[in-house]
Amino acid sequence: MEKKIVGLALAGLAAAALVLPTGPAARAAAEREGGSDEACLLRATTGELHCYPSADALVEAVTGAPAEGLTTADLADRPTVASIEAGLARQDRAAAARATRTVRTGLDEPGAAPAPLASVVTAIFYDGTYGSGAALVMEAPSGCDDDPDVEWAWPTLTSSWRNRIRSGTGYARCDFKVWNNASYGGASYGYVASSGHFGALDAAANSVKMR
């Protein structure tokens, strides 16, 4: 059974999946393309998109710890991904605790529910090739597994990220597939674990699925 989140998506078409470089190679690619330092975080269960002026600002907002000298390419490093996940999980536990206290004091609003207690990065997309430029970090309460069912799906991206992404890599065992049109229409590319460019669908993605 597919898990579908209404409100967001990505799309793509290319010939071969390429592993995204990280560290110095990715930073060099970003410098060549002169991409933006913007770093955005998209949460699957709420559809909330939060954008920050830099990778440092995103990491500081999520983890509560100071960060300095990070580029958007550095967000793809496994230790950085792990720190983002840990920070989001702490935020969610704190939100759940506040919701529980509110319920116990009788001040809860009808329909209020605790936030999920797990948080994983499922993919990071970039508006430049090979992990360069502005970054879109995709988050969900769980990752993917070995069966062919779709775990997470976005029938349309937020307006600021439609027709924008050009490369990406999956995390938490997730492969991704992108489509040219909303609701998974038109040309597509994937499923792949990582790709340095989407070929004909570079900057032309509007919906995405992960499995």
N, C-alpha and C positions, 0 to 999 in steps of 0.2 A: 504494500500500500504506500502511495506517495504521501509525503508530508509537504503541504504547500503553504507558503507564506505569501499572502496577497500584499503587493505594494512595491516590489523591487525586482530588478533583473539585469542580465548581461547577455551578450551574443557574440558569436565568432565563427570564422571560416579560415582554415589554413591548411598547409600540406603536411607538416610534421610537427610533433611536440618537441620543444627544446627546453632543457633544464635551465632555469633562471640562475644566473650567477649572483652571488652575494659577496659582501665585503668589498675589497678594492676594485675588482672587475666591475661590479654593479655601480659603484660610485663613479668610476671612470665613464661608464655608459651614460649615467645621469648627467655628468658634466658636459659630455659631448652634445646631448640633446637639449641641454639648457632648460630642463623641465621645472615645473613648480615644486615647491617644498610642501605644499598642502598635504595633510594627512587626515583622512576621514575614517570614522568607525561606524559601521552599519550593523545594528542588532536585529537578529532574525525575528524574535518573538514579538517585538514591539514595532519594528519598521523604523525606529528612530535612527537618524543620521546626524552624527556630530562631527564637524570638521574643525581642524586646528591649523594654525599657520605653519606648523613644522612638525616633524617626527618627534622632536624633543617635547613639544607642547602636548602631543597626544599621549606619549608615555608618562609624562608627569601627571596629566589629568587622570589617567587610568590607575597608575600605581601609587600615586601620592608621594613618589620619591623624585628628587631632582634628576634631570637628564641633560646632558650637554654634548654637542658634537655629533648627534645621530642624524643620518640622512634618511630619506624615505626608503632607500635601498636597504638600509640596516634593519628596517622593520621585518624583513624576510628572514633574518638570522634566527635560528631556533631558540637561543636563549632569550632574545627579545620577545619572540612569540610567547614563550612560556611566562615571561614576566607580565605581558598584557593579559594573558588568561588568568593568572593568579590575581591580578588587580581587579579584573572584572568580577571574578568569583567572590572576592572580598566585598566589593560593592553590593553584589546581589545578596550575600548573606546579611549584610547590614540592613539592606532594604527589607528583607524578609523579617528580620528581628524587629524593625520598627513597625511593620505591619502587624506582627503578632502582639506587640505591646498595645497597639491601638485597639485591636480587637478585644483584648482583655480589659481595657478600660472603658469599653463600650462606645468608643468614638469613631469606630470604623464606618466608612461609607458603604452603602449597599453595593455588592458586587466586587469589592476590593479583594485582591488576591496577592499572596506573597510572590516576590520575584523568583525566577528559577535560581537554584543554588549551584549550578554548574555553568561553565562558560568556556567555549573553545573557539579558536580561530580556525575557520574552515577554508578560507582562501584570502589571498591578498592580490588585488588587481592594480595595475598601473596605467597611467595615460601616456606613457612612453614605452618603447620596446625594451625588452630585456631588463625588466624591473627598474625602469627609470621614471622620473617625473613624479607627479602627484600619486598618492597611494590611497586605495580603498580597502580597508581591512574589514572582512566579513566575519561576523561572530554568530554563533548559535549555541543552544544549550547542550548539544552533543555533536559528535563527529559522524563519520560514515562507517559502513561495515563492508563485508565481502559480497553481499548479495546484490543483484542488479537493480533493486528498487531505489527510487530517488528518495534521498533523505531530506533535502532542502531545495526549494524552488522559488524563484522570484519572477513572476510574469512581466514585471516592468521595473526598470531601475528608477531611482529617484531622478528628478529632472536634471540635476547637476551632473549626473554620471551617465546619462544616455548618450550613445554615440561618442563615447570617450575612451573606454579602456582599450589597450593595445597589447597587453601582456599580463600574465598572472601565474600563480602557483597555488596548488591546493595543500591543505594541512589536515590533520586529524583523519587521515586515510581517505580524504575526499578527492575525487576526480570531478572536473567540471566540464560542462558543455554550454556553449553560448549560441544565441540566435540573433539574426539580423533584425527581426521584428519583435514587438511585444507579444506575449502569450505564446512564445516558442514557434513563431512563424518565420518563413523565409529561409535563407541560407543558414547553415549551422557549422560549428566546429567543435569536435570533442567526441567522446569524453577523453580528457587528458589530465595527467597529474600536474603538468607544468608546460608553459609555452612562452617563448621569448617574443612571439608576435602572432597575430591572428590572420595574417595574409590579407585577403580581400575584405575581411571583417575588422581590420584595424580601425579603431575609432568608429565602429558601426554596430556595436553590440547593444541590445536592448532588453534581453531576457536571459536567464541562466538557471541551470539545474545542477545539483551536486549529488553524487552517489559514491 
